[in-house]
Amino acid sequence: MARFWETELLRPIWLHDGSWLATVGDCGRVLLQRFSEGEKGPELDSALKALVAAAEAGRPEDVAFAERQVRLFFQVRALL
């Protein structure tokens, strides 16, 4: 069971709409709420898989990798 959803990111992720993501859970909620219904792609899949791995393990390197994947997703979608 994933128990590290409240682990903080190294740096918060600020989005164009003024919202920001500070934890692994914040990232997961935003990705699922805003993008699970629409067009999916490899960047979304990679970000979600990395977030689940970070939430399960809680290791700093997993959180850092998940943060990079989420940033990449938002950059590809031009939302950063």
Steps between C-alpha positions, in 0.01 A plus 500: 500500500632843407550700817732782398254714305566799727874498428605848394660568164847651488352813340129580465363490148321822400246480220384774260164522672669606825458169677795316641589145594707436811466125567495171313127482576434849362654393171301179486170674574553768236606253233204273568243779534606708202639251252363149561193565283674664207777412264750267658857449399833357606589808707187462713558127543863557601407772748227290664721191525782705652260658751367162612856367541595808705189466715574133564871530580533855628869510406638843409630377164154365409334827599757697295441276197122535533535877525705505178239287323215727611694810392567338162129423460402860575773636271380281213145624565634859525350544845817608683 
